[in-house]
Amino acid sequence: MILRSATVAAEYDKALELVGDLAATAPAAAEELLRLVRTFDYQGVMDRLGS
Amino acid sequence: MVDDTPANLQMLADILKKRGYRARPVPSGRLALQAAKADPPDLILLDINMPVMDGYEVCTELKKDPNLAAIPVIFISAYGETADKIHAFSAGGSTTSPSRFMWRKSRHGCRPPTTSPTAARDGKLARPAA
């Protein structure tokens, strides 16, 4: 499951897991996405991911 | 579960996950509808008092969608809000949890209760289950 699908479906734990995976390759982006997911700001995550 | 207060979402998610449920916390009615359409849940815990789209509106939209209409909805509300307690008790089959949440199962769609606050004050409400 990709991060977009996880956020659209509000799969909180899966979204955290996917963002955690991202931390190894893009730590700054992962940190920002982690903050958004932890506050349940799925719209913010989708906005960051773009269309 | 749908609640505009992140702390409530986190607490409910923790409670449910400890009991083996897969929790999908959502902070708004609009995102809840989107999430439900993407992957219909088995049950929805729905806060009543939310900005932009309140719980009754969300439930009404859910019931309009044939793919989502059968999903049971439990309304939740902060314990201290008298108006919500009146709504919940007036619907019958209501109960209060020992926590700060009160739950009402919506078995017959999303119609608001017909008992008025005046009737509630006069003791004409259904009593919560023991």
N, CA and C atoms of all chains as a GROMACS GRO file, in nm:
protein
  543
    1MET      N    1   0.085  -0.120   0.000
    1MET     CA    2   0.000   0.000   0.000
    1MET      C    3   0.088   0.124   0.000
    2ILE      N    4   0.061   0.216  -0.090
    2ILE     CA    5   0.140   0.338  -0.093
    2ILE      C    6   0.084   0.439   0.008
    3LEU      N    7   0.165   0.538   0.036
    3LEU     CA    8   0.126   0.634   0.140
    3LEU      C    9  -0.002   0.707   0.106
    4ARG      N   10  -0.021   0.739  -0.022
    4ARG     CA   11  -0.143   0.809  -0.060
    4ARG      C   12  -0.267   0.724  -0.029
    5SER      N   13  -0.262   0.598  -0.064
    5SER     CA   14  -0.376   0.510  -0.037
    5SER      C   15  -0.400   0.497   0.113
    6ALA      N   16  -0.292   0.489   0.188
    6ALA     CA   17  -0.306   0.475   0.333
    6ALA      C   18  -0.370   0.598   0.394
    7THR      N   19  -0.332   0.716   0.346
    7THR     CA   20  -0.389   0.837   0.403
    7THR      C   21  -0.534   0.857   0.359
    8VAL      N   22  -0.563   0.827   0.235
    8VAL     CA   23  -0.702   0.840   0.188
    8VAL      C   24  -0.794   0.749   0.270
    9ALA      N   25  -0.746   0.630   0.303
    9ALA     CA   26  -0.828   0.536   0.379
    9ALA      C   27  -0.812   0.554   0.530
   10ALA      N   28  -0.735   0.654   0.571
   10ALA     CA   29  -0.711   0.680   0.714
   10ALA      C   30  -0.650   0.559   0.784
   11GLU      N   31  -0.563   0.491   0.716
   11GLU     CA   32  -0.491   0.379   0.778
   11GLU      C   33  -0.372   0.435   0.854
   12TYR      N   34  -0.399   0.478   0.974
   12TYR     CA   35  -0.302   0.551   1.054
   12TYR      C   36  -0.173   0.472   1.077
   13ASP      N   37  -0.187   0.351   1.123
   13ASP     CA   38  -0.067   0.271   1.153
   13ASP      C   39   0.013   0.242   1.028
   14LYS      N   40  -0.057   0.213   0.920
   14LYS     CA   41   0.014   0.186   0.794
   14LYS      C   42   0.086   0.311   0.745
   15ALA      N   43   0.022   0.426   0.758
   15ALA     CA   44   0.085   0.550   0.717
   15ALA      C   45   0.211   0.578   0.798
   16LEU      N   46   0.204   0.552   0.929
   16LEU     CA   47   0.323   0.569   1.012
   16LEU      C   48   0.435   0.477   0.966
   17GLU      N   49   0.398   0.355   0.936
   17GLU     CA   50   0.497   0.256   0.891
   17GLU      C   51   0.563   0.301   0.760
   18LEU      N   52   0.482   0.347   0.667
   18LEU     CA   53   0.535   0.388   0.537
   18LEU      C   54   0.624   0.512   0.550
   19VAL      N   55   0.583   0.604   0.635
   19VAL     CA   56   0.666   0.723   0.657
   19VAL      C   57   0.796   0.683   0.725
   20GLY      N   58   0.788   0.587   0.814
   20GLY     CA   59   0.909   0.537   0.879
   20GLY      C   60   1.006   0.478   0.778
   21ASP      N   61   0.953   0.408   0.681
   21ASP     CA   62   1.038   0.351   0.576
   21ASP      C   63   1.107   0.461   0.495
   22LEU      N   64   1.036   0.573   0.480
   22LEU     CA   65   1.089   0.683   0.402
   22LEU      C   66   1.206   0.753   0.472
   23ALA      N   67   1.211   0.740   0.603
   23ALA     CA   68   1.311   0.812   0.682
   23ALA      C   69   1.454   0.778   0.641
   24ALA      N   70   1.475   0.656   0.594
   24ALA     CA   71   1.611   0.615   0.558
   24ALA      C   72   1.663   0.691   0.436
   25THR      N   73   1.574   0.723   0.345
   25THR     CA   74   1.617   0.786   0.220
   25THR      C   75   1.587   0.936   0.215
   26ALA      N   76   1.486   0.980   0.286
   26ALA     CA   77   1.449   1.122   0.284
   26ALA      C   78   1.409   1.166   0.425
   27PRO      N   79   1.506   1.182   0.513
   27PRO     CA   80   1.475   1.208   0.654
   27PRO      C   81   1.397   1.336   0.678
   28ALA      N   82   1.428   1.441   0.605
   28ALA     CA   83   1.358   1.568   0.628
   28ALA      C   84   1.211   1.556   0.589
   29ALA      N   85   1.188   1.498   0.473
   29ALA     CA   86   1.049   1.480   0.428
   29ALA      C   87   0.975   1.386   0.522
   30ALA      N   88   1.044   1.283   0.567
   30ALA     CA   89   0.981   1.186   0.657
   30ALA      C   90   0.942   1.252   0.789
   31GLU      N   91   1.028   1.339   0.836
   31GLU     CA   92   1.000   1.407   0.964
   31GLU      C   93   0.874   1.493   0.952
   32GLU      N   94   0.863   1.564   0.841
   32GLU     CA   95   0.745   1.648   0.820
   32GLU      C   96   0.619   1.564   0.804
   33LEU      N   97   0.631   1.458   0.727
   33LEU     CA   98   0.514   1.370   0.708
   33LEU      C   99   0.476   1.300   0.839
   34LEU      N  100   0.576   1.265   0.917
   34LEU     CA  101   0.548   1.200   1.045
   34LEU      C  102   0.469   1.293   1.137
   35ARG      N  103   0.508   1.421   1.137
   35ARG     CA  104   0.436   1.519   1.219
   35ARG      C  105   0.290   1.529   1.174
   36LEU      N  106   0.269   1.528   1.043
   36LEU     CA  107   0.133   1.539   0.991
   36LEU      C  108   0.051   1.414   1.024
   37VAL      N  109   0.110   1.299   1.004
   37VAL     CA  110   0.036   1.176   1.031
   37VAL      C  111   0.001   1.166   1.179
   38ARG      N  112   0.097   1.199   1.264
   38ARG     CA  113   0.073   1.187   1.408
   38ARG      C  114  -0.036   1.280   1.458
   39THR      N  115  -0.062   1.387   1.384
   39THR     CA  116  -0.173   1.476   1.421
   39THR      C  117  -0.297   1.448   1.335
   40PHE      N  118  -0.296   1.336   1.268
   40PHE     CA  119  -0.409   1.292   1.185
   40PHE      C  120  -0.440   1.390   1.071
   41ASP      N  121  -0.340   1.464   1.030
   41ASP     CA  122  -0.359   1.562   0.923
   41ASP      C  123  -0.337   1.493   0.787
   42TYR      N  124  -0.432   1.408   0.753
   42TYR     CA  125  -0.420   1.332   0.628
   42TYR      C  126  -0.424   1.425   0.506
   43GLN      N  127  -0.505   1.530   0.518
   43GLN     CA  128  -0.511   1.624   0.407
   43GLN      C  129  -0.375   1.689   0.385
   44GLY      N  130  -0.307   1.720   0.495
   44GLY     CA  131  -0.174   1.777   0.484
   44GLY      C  132  -0.077   1.681   0.417
   45VAL      N  133  -0.088   1.554   0.449
   45VAL     CA  134  -0.003   1.453   0.385
   45VAL      C  135  -0.031   1.450   0.235
   46MET      N  136  -0.158   1.448   0.200
   46MET     CA  137  -0.193   1.442   0.058
   46MET      C  138  -0.148   1.568  -0.016
   47ASP      N  139  -0.157   1.681   0.053
   47ASP     CA  140  -0.110   1.805  -0.008
   47ASP      C  141   0.040   1.798  -0.034
   48ARG      N  142   0.116   1.742   0.060
   48ARG     CA  143   0.261   1.730   0.041
   48ARG      C  144   0.295   1.634  -0.072
   49LEU      N  145   0.215   1.531  -0.083
   49LEU     CA  146   0.243   1.432  -0.187
   49LEU      C  147   0.210   1.484  -0.326
   50GLY      N  148   0.124   1.584  -0.334
   50GLY     CA  149   0.086   1.640  -0.463
   50GLY      C  150  -0.011   1.549  -0.536
   51SER      N  151  -0.049   1.594  -0.654
   51SER     CA  152  -0.151   1.518  -0.730
   51SER      C  153  -0.087   1.416  -0.822
   52MET      N  154  -1.305   0.583   1.335
   52MET     CA  155  -1.352   0.673   1.437
   52MET      C  156  -1.329   0.816   1.391
   53VAL      N  157  -1.426   0.901   1.422
   53VAL     CA  158  -1.423   1.037   1.371
   53VAL      C  159  -1.438   1.133   1.487
   54ASP      N  160  -1.339   1.219   1.506
   54ASP     CA  161  -1.342   1.317   1.613
   54ASP      C  162  -1.247   1.429   1.576
   55ASP      N  163  -1.288   1.552   1.596
   55ASP     CA  164  -1.202   1.664   1.559
   55ASP      C  165  -1.097   1.696   1.665
   56THR      N  166  -1.097   1.623   1.774
   56THR     CA  167  -0.997   1.643   1.880
   56THR      C  168  -0.893   1.533   1.873
   57PRO      N  169  -0.771   1.566   1.830
   57PRO     CA  170  -0.669   1.462   1.815
   57PRO      C  171  -0.646   1.378   1.941
   58ALA      N  172  -0.652   1.440   2.057
   58ALA     CA  173  -0.630   1.364   2.181
   58ALA      C  174  -0.736   1.256   2.199
   59ASN      N  175  -0.859   1.289   2.163
   59ASN     CA  176  -0.966   1.189   2.172
   59ASN      C  177  -0.943   1.075   2.073
   60LEU      N  178  -0.902   1.112   1.952
   60LEU     CA  179  -0.874   1.010   1.851
   60LEU      C  180  -0.764   0.916   1.899
   61GLN      N  181  -0.659   0.975   1.954
   61GLN     CA  182  -0.547   0.893   1.999
   61GLN      C  183  -0.590   0.800   2.111
   62MET      N  184  -0.668   0.853   2.204
   62MET     CA  185  -0.712   0.770   2.317
   62MET      C  186  -0.801   0.657   2.270
   63LEU      N  187  -0.898   0.688   2.184
   63LEU     CA  188  -0.987   0.584   2.134
   63LEU      C  189  -0.912   0.480   2.051
   64ALA      N  190  -0.820   0.528   1.970
   64ALA     CA  191  -0.742   0.435   1.888
   64ALA      C  192  -0.662   0.339   1.977
   65ASP      N  193  -0.602   0.393   2.080
   65ASP     CA  194  -0.524   0.309   2.171
   65ASP      C  195  -0.613   0.206   2.240
   66ILE      N  196  -0.729   0.250   2.285
   66ILE     CA  197  -0.822   0.158   2.353
   66ILE      C  198  -0.862   0.045   2.260
   67LEU      N  199  -0.901   0.081   2.139
   67LEU     CA  200  -0.949  -0.021   2.045
   67LEU      C  201  -0.837  -0.114   1.999
   68LYS      N  202  -0.721  -0.058   1.976
   68LYS     CA  203  -0.609  -0.143   1.930
   68LYS      C  204  -0.568  -0.242   2.038
   69LYS      N  205  -0.574  -0.199   2.163
   69LYS     CA  206  -0.541  -0.291   2.273
   69LYS      C  207  -0.638  -0.407   2.279
   70ARG      N  208  -0.758  -0.385   2.227
   70ARG     CA  209  -0.859  -0.492   2.226
   70ARG      C  210  -0.862  -0.568   2.094
   71GLY      N  211  -0.764  -0.541   2.010
   71GLY     CA  212  -0.749  -0.619   1.888
   71GLY      C  213  -0.820  -0.565   1.766
   72TYR      N  214  -0.874  -0.446   1.776
   72TYR     CA  215  -0.943  -0.387   1.660
   72TYR      C  216  -0.844  -0.307   1.575
   73ARG      N  217  -0.873  -0.299   1.448
   73ARG     CA  218  -0.795  -0.213   1.359
   73ARG      C  219  -0.863  -0.076   1.358
   74ALA      N  220  -0.795   0.022   1.411
   74ALA     CA  221  -0.855   0.155   1.425
   74ALA      C  222  -0.807   0.247   1.313
   75ARG      N  223  -0.900   0.324   1.261
   75ARG     CA  224  -0.868   0.421   1.155
   75ARG      C  225  -0.918   0.559   1.199
   76PRO      N  226  -0.836   0.633   1.273
   76PRO     CA  227  -0.879   0.763   1.325
   76PRO      C  228  -0.883   0.870   1.217
   77VAL      N  229  -0.990   0.949   1.219
   77VAL     CA  230  -1.010   1.054   1.119
   77VAL      C  231  -1.056   1.182   1.190
   78PRO      N  232  -0.997   1.299   1.155
   78PRO     CA  233  -1.029   1.421   1.229
   78PRO      C  234  -1.143   1.506   1.174
   79SER      N  235  -1.208   1.465   1.067
   79SER     CA  236  -1.317   1.548   1.014
   79SER      C  237  -1.419   1.462   0.941
   80GLY      N  238  -1.538   1.518   0.927
   80GLY     CA  239  -1.644   1.447   0.857
   80GLY      C  240  -1.610   1.422   0.711
   81ARG      N  241  -1.554   1.523   0.647
   81ARG     CA  242  -1.522   1.508   0.505
   81ARG      C  243  -1.419   1.397   0.482
   82LEU      N  244  -1.314   1.394   0.565
   82LEU     CA  245  -1.214   1.289   0.551
   82LEU      C  246  -1.272   1.153   0.590
   83ALA      N  247  -1.367   1.154   0.682
   83ALA     CA  248  -1.430   1.027   0.721
   83ALA      C  249  -1.507   0.967   0.604
   84LEU      N  250  -1.581   1.050   0.534
   84LEU     CA  251  -1.656   1.001   0.418
   84LEU      C  252  -1.560   0.949   0.311
   85GLN      N  253  -1.452   1.022   0.290
   85GLN     CA  254  -1.352   0.981   0.192
   85GLN      C  255  -1.291   0.846   0.230
   86ALA      N  256  -1.257   0.832   0.358
   86ALA     CA  257  -1.195   0.708   0.405
   86ALA      C  258  -1.293   0.591   0.397
   87ALA      N  259  -1.418   0.617   0.432
   87ALA     CA  260  -1.519   0.511   0.428
   87ALA      C  261  -1.543   0.463   0.285
   88LYS      N  262  -1.542   0.557   0.191
   88LYS     CA  263  -1.562   0.519   0.051
   88LYS      C  264  -1.441   0.442  -0.002
   89ALA      N  265  -1.322   0.480   0.043
   89ALA     CA  266  -1.201   0.412  -0.003
   89ALA      C  267  -1.194   0.269   0.049
   90ASP      N  268  -1.238   0.249   0.172
   90ASP     CA  269  -1.233   0.116   0.234
   90ASP      C  270  -1.340   0.112   0.343
   91PRO      N  271  -1.460   0.066   0.310
   91PRO     CA  272  -1.570   0.070   0.407
   91PRO      C  273  -1.534  -0.005   0.536
   92PRO      N  274  -1.553   0.063   0.650
   92PRO     CA  275  -1.522  -0.002   0.778
   92PRO      C  276  -1.636  -0.091   0.827
   93ASP      N  277  -1.610  -0.168   0.930
   93ASP     CA  278  -1.715  -0.253   0.990
   93ASP      C  279  -1.806  -0.171   1.081
   94LEU      N  280  -1.751  -0.065   1.137
   94LEU     CA  281  -1.824   0.015   1.236
   94LEU      C  282  -1.766   0.156   1.236
   95ILE      N  283  -1.852   0.254   1.261
   95ILE     CA  284  -1.804   0.392   1.267
   95ILE      C  285  -1.839   0.452   1.404
   96LEU      N  286  -1.738   0.505   1.471
   96LEU     CA  287  -1.757   0.581   1.594
   96LEU      C  288  -1.750   0.728   1.554
   97LEU      N  289  -1.857   0.800   1.576
   97LEU     CA  290  -1.872   0.931   1.515
   97LEU      C  291  -1.904   1.038   1.619
   98ASP      N  292  -1.814   1.135   1.629
   98ASP     CA  293  -1.838   1.249   1.717
   98ASP      C  294  -1.955   1.330   1.660
   99ILE      N  295  -2.032   1.388   1.747
   99ILE     CA  296  -2.146   1.470   1.701
   99ILE      C  297  -2.103   1.613   1.673
  100ASN      N  298  -2.036   1.672   1.768
  100ASN     CA  299  -2.002   1.814   1.757
  100ASN      C  300  -1.866   1.832   1.690
  101MET      N  301  -1.872   1.862   1.561
  101MET     CA  302  -1.749   1.887   1.485
  101MET      C  303  -1.773   2.009   1.396
  102PRO      N  304  -1.668   2.083   1.366
  102PRO     CA  305  -1.684   2.199   1.279
  102PRO      C  306  -1.708   2.156   1.134
  103VAL      N  307  -1.761   2.244   1.056
  103VAL     CA  308  -1.786   2.227   0.912
  103VAL      C  309  -1.896   2.124   0.887
  104MET      N  310  -1.876   2.003   0.931
  104MET     CA  311  -1.974   1.895   0.907
  104MET      C  312  -1.989   1.818   1.037
  105ASP      N  313  -2.106   1.829   1.101
  105ASP     CA  314  -2.120   1.760   1.229
  105ASP      C  315  -2.155   1.612   1.208
  106GLY      N  316  -2.160   1.540   1.319
  106GLY     CA  317  -2.179   1.396   1.310
  106GLY      C  318  -2.309   1.356   1.244
  107TYR      N  319  -2.415   1.429   1.271
  107TYR     CA  320  -2.543   1.397   1.208
  107TYR      C  321  -2.536   1.412   1.056
  108GLU      N  322  -2.468   1.517   1.011
  108GLU     CA  323  -2.452   1.538   0.866
  108GLU      C  324  -2.369   1.426   0.804
  109VAL      N  325  -2.264   1.387   0.872
  109VAL     CA  326  -2.179   1.279   0.821
  109VAL      C  327  -2.261   1.150   0.809
  110CYS      N  328  -2.338   1.123   0.914
  110CYS     CA  329  -2.418   1.001   0.914
  110CYS      C  330  -2.522   1.004   0.802
  111THR      N  331  -2.582   1.118   0.782
  111THR     CA  332  -2.680   1.132   0.674
  111THR      C  333  -2.618   1.102   0.539
  112GLU      N  334  -2.497   1.155   0.517
  112GLU     CA  335  -2.428   1.128   0.391
  112GLU      C  336  -2.394   0.980   0.377
  113LEU      N  337  -2.353   0.919   0.486
  113LEU     CA  338  -2.322   0.776   0.483
  113LEU      C  339  -2.445   0.694   0.443
  114LYS      N  340  -2.558   0.732   0.500
  114LYS     CA  341  -2.681   0.656   0.475
  114LYS      C  342  -2.734   0.676   0.333
  115LYS      N  343  -2.689   0.781   0.267
  115LYS     CA  344  -2.730   0.803   0.128
  115LYS      C  345  -2.654   0.713   0.031
  116ASP      N  346  -2.539   0.666   0.075
  116ASP     CA  347  -2.454   0.586  -0.014
  116ASP      C  348  -2.488   0.437   0.005
  117PRO      N  349  -2.538   0.371  -0.099
  117PRO     CA  350  -2.578   0.231  -0.083
  117PRO      C  351  -2.465   0.139  -0.039
  118ASN      N  352  -2.341   0.178  -0.069
  118ASN     CA  353  -2.228   0.095  -0.029
  118ASN      C  354  -2.191   0.114   0.119
  119LEU      N  355  -2.241   0.221   0.177
  119LEU     CA  356  -2.202   0.253   0.315
  119LEU      C  357  -2.320   0.253   0.412
  120ALA      N  358  -2.439   0.249   0.358
  120ALA     CA  359  -2.560   0.269   0.440
  120ALA      C  360  -2.575   0.166   0.551
  121ALA      N  361  -2.525   0.047   0.530
  121ALA     CA  362  -2.546  -0.059   0.629
  121ALA      C  363  -2.443  -0.057   0.742
  122ILE      N  364  -2.344   0.029   0.732
  122ILE     CA  365  -2.241   0.033   0.836
  122ILE      C  366  -2.300   0.090   0.965
  123PRO      N  367  -2.290   0.016   1.075
  123PRO     CA  368  -2.342   0.071   1.202
  123PRO      C  369  -2.264   0.194   1.244
  124VAL      N  370  -2.337   0.290   1.300
  124VAL     CA  371  -2.275   0.414   1.347
  124VAL      C  372  -2.304   0.431   1.496
  125ILE      N  373  -2.199   0.453   1.570
  125ILE     CA  374  -2.215   0.486   1.713
  125ILE      C  375  -2.174   0.631   1.730
  126PHE      N  376  -2.269   0.712   1.776
  126PHE     CA  377  -2.237   0.851   1.803
  126PHE      C  378  -2.165   0.863   1.936
  127ILE      N  379  -2.063   0.948   1.939
  127ILE     CA  380  -1.993   0.973   2.064
  127ILE      C  381  -1.994   1.123   2.090
  128SER      N  382  -1.989   1.156   2.218
  128SER     CA  383  -1.990   1.299   2.250
  128SER      C  384  -1.925   1.320   2.385
  129ALA      N  385  -1.866   1.436   2.402
  129ALA     CA  386  -1.805   1.469   2.531
  129ALA      C  387  -1.912   1.462   2.640
  130TYR      N  388  -1.877   1.404   2.750
  130TYR     CA  389  -1.974   1.370   2.853
  130TYR      C  390  -2.045   1.493   2.910
  131GLY      N  391  -1.981   1.606   2.914
  131GLY     CA  392  -2.039   1.720   2.980
  131GLY      C  393  -2.139   1.799   2.898
  132GLU      N  394  -2.161   1.760   2.774
  132GLU     CA  395  -2.249   1.839   2.689
  132GLU      C  396  -2.393   1.791   2.704
  133THR      N  397  -2.469   1.869   2.773
  133THR     CA  398  -2.604   1.828   2.810
  133THR      C  399  -2.692   1.802   2.689
  134ALA      N  400  -2.682   1.888   2.588
  134ALA     CA  401  -2.768   1.871   2.470
  134ALA      C  402  -2.742   1.737   2.403
  135ASP      N  403  -2.618   1.696   2.395
  135ASP     CA  404  -2.587   1.567   2.334
  135ASP      C  405  -2.638   1.452   2.419
  136LYS      N  406  -2.628   1.469   2.551
  136LYS     CA  407  -2.680   1.363   2.638
  136LYS      C  408  -2.831   1.349   2.619
  137ILE      N  409  -2.898   1.462   2.606
  137ILE     CA  410  -3.043   1.459   2.584
  137ILE      C  411  -3.075   1.387   2.454
  138HIS      N  412  -3.002   1.421   2.349
  138HIS     CA  413  -3.023   1.354   2.221
  138HIS      C  414  -3.002   1.204   2.235
  139ALA      N  415  -2.895   1.167   2.302
  139ALA     CA  416  -2.861   1.026   2.313
  139ALA      C  417  -2.965   0.950   2.394
  140PHE      N  418  -3.002   1.002   2.509
  140PHE     CA  419  -3.097   0.930   2.593
  140PHE      C  420  -3.235   0.927   2.530
  141SER      N  421  -3.272   1.031   2.460
  141SER     CA  422  -3.406   1.036   2.404
  141SER      C  423  -3.426   0.935   2.292
  142ALA      N  424  -3.319   0.886   2.236
  142ALA     CA  425  -3.331   0.789   2.127
  142ALA      C  426  -3.360   0.649   2.177
  143GLY      N  427  -3.342   0.625   2.307
  143GLY     CA  428  -3.363   0.491   2.360
  143GLY      C  429  -3.242   0.403   2.334
  144GLY      N  430  -3.232   0.297   2.410
  144GLY     CA  431  -3.120   0.204   2.394
  144GLY      C  432  -2.986   0.268   2.423
  145SER      N  433  -2.988   0.375   2.499
  145SER     CA  434  -2.865   0.449   2.525
  145SER      C  435  -2.796   0.396   2.650
  146THR      N  436  -2.671   0.427   2.657
  146THR     CA  437  -2.596   0.390   2.776
  146THR      C  438  -2.482   0.489   2.795
  147THR      N  439  -2.425   0.491   2.909
  147THR     CA  440  -2.306   0.572   2.931
  147THR      C  441  -2.193   0.479   2.970
  148SER      N  442  -2.075   0.513   2.921
  148SER     CA  443  -1.959   0.433   2.958
  148SER      C  444  -1.900   0.490   3.086
  149PRO      N  445  -1.820   0.412   3.157
  149PRO     CA  446  -1.758   0.464   3.277
  149PRO      C  447  -1.648   0.566   3.247
  150SER      N  448  -1.612   0.580   3.119
  150SER     CA  449  -1.512   0.677   3.083
  150SER      C  450  -1.580   0.811   3.058
  151ARG      N  451  -1.508   0.904   2.997
  151ARG     CA  452  -1.567   1.035   2.971
  151ARG      C  453  -1.650   1.035   2.845
  152PHE      N  454  -1.671   0.922   2.782
  152PHE     CA  455  -1.750   0.917   2.660
  152PHE      C  456  -1.886   0.856   2.684
  153MET      N  457  -1.980   0.901   2.605
  153MET     CA  458  -2.113   0.846   2.605
  153MET      C  459  -2.140   0.797   2.463
  154TRP      N  460  -2.202   0.682   2.450
  154TRP     CA  461  -2.218   0.618   2.321
  154TRP      C  462  -2.366   0.597   2.290
  155ARG      N  463  -2.400   0.615   2.169
  155ARG     CA  464  -2.538   0.584   2.128
  155ARG      C  465  -2.531   0.511   1.996
  156LYS      N  466  -2.594   0.398   1.991
  156LYS     CA  467  -2.595   0.324   1.867
  156LYS      C  468  -2.709   0.374   1.779
  157SER      N  469  -2.677   0.406   1.656
  157SER     CA  470  -2.776   0.453   1.561
  157SER      C  471  -2.827   0.334   1.482
  158ARG      N  472  -2.944   0.287   1.514
  158ARG     CA  473  -2.995   0.168   1.449
  158ARG      C  474  -3.090   0.200   1.334
  159HIS      N  475  -3.143   0.318   1.334
  159HIS     CA  476  -3.247   0.350   1.237
  159HIS      C  477  -3.214   0.476   1.159
  160GLY      N  478  -3.093   0.485   1.109
  160GLY     CA  479  -3.057   0.601   1.030
  160GLY      C  480  -3.014   0.717   1.118
  161CYS      N  481  -3.029   0.837   1.066
  161CYS     CA  482  -2.969   0.954   1.131
  161CYS      C  483  -3.071   1.058   1.171
  162ARG      N  484  -3.195   1.022   1.185
  162ARG     CA  485  -3.293   1.122   1.222
  162ARG      C  486  -3.266   1.172   1.362
  163PRO      N  487  -3.272   1.301   1.382
  163PRO     CA  488  -3.252   1.352   1.517
  163PRO      C  489  -3.367   1.306   1.606
  164PRO      N  490  -3.343   1.295   1.736
  164PRO     CA  491  -3.449   1.251   1.826
  164PRO      C  492  -3.564   1.349   1.828
  165THR      N  493  -3.683   1.298   1.852
  165THR     CA  494  -3.802   1.383   1.848
  165THR      C  495  -3.836   1.439   1.985
  166THR      N  496  -3.777   1.381   2.089
  166THR     CA  497  -3.806   1.432   2.222
  166THR      C  498  -3.741   1.568   2.242
  167SER      N  499  -3.817   1.664   2.284
  167SER     CA  500  -3.763   1.798   2.300
  167SER      C  501  -3.684   1.810   2.430
  168PRO      N  502  -3.596   1.908   2.437
  168PRO     CA  503  -3.525   1.930   2.563
  168PRO      C  504  -3.619   1.952   2.681
  169THR      N  505  -3.733   2.017   2.654
  169THR     CA  506  -3.829   2.039   2.761
  169THR      C  507  -3.882   1.906   2.814
  170ALA      N  508  -3.916   1.818   2.721
  170ALA     CA  509  -3.964   1.686   2.762
  170ALA      C  510  -3.855   1.612   2.839
  171ALA      N  511  -3.732   1.631   2.795
  171ALA     CA  512  -3.622   1.564   2.864
  171ALA      C  513  -3.612   1.612   3.009
  172ARG      N  514  -3.624   1.743   3.026
  172ARG     CA  515  -3.616   1.796   3.162
  172ARG      C  516  -3.732   1.748   3.246
  173ASP      N  517  -3.843   1.719   3.182
  173ASP     CA  518  -3.961   1.672   3.256
  173ASP      C  519  -3.956   1.523   3.284
  174GLY      N  520  -3.844   1.460   3.250
  174GLY     CA  521  -3.829   1.319   3.282
  174GLY      C  522  -3.895   1.225   3.184
  175LYS      N  523  -3.917   1.268   3.061
  175LYS     CA  524  -3.984   1.184   2.963
  175LYS      C  525  -3.887   1.109   2.872
  176LEU      N  526  -3.763   1.109   2.908
  176LEU     CA  527  -3.664   1.040   2.825
  176LEU      C  528  -3.657   0.893   2.861
  177ALA      N  529  -3.614   0.814   2.761
  177ALA     CA  530  -3.584   0.674   2.790
  177ALA      C  531  -3.464   0.669   2.882
  178ARG      N  532  -3.463   0.575   2.970
  178ARG     CA  533  -3.353   0.562   3.063
  178ARG      C  534  -3.239   0.486   2.997
  179PRO      N  535  -3.116   0.519   3.030
  179PRO     CA  536  -3.004   0.442   2.975
  179PRO      C  537  -3.004   0.301   3.027
  180ALA      N  538  -2.949   0.211   2.946
  180ALA     CA  539  -2.937   0.072   2.989
  180ALA      C  540  -2.847   0.064   3.110
  181ALA      N  541  -2.874  -0.032   3.195
  181ALA     CA  542  -2.792  -0.047   3.316
  181ALA      C  543  -2.654  -0.098   3.278
   0.00000   0.00000   0.00000
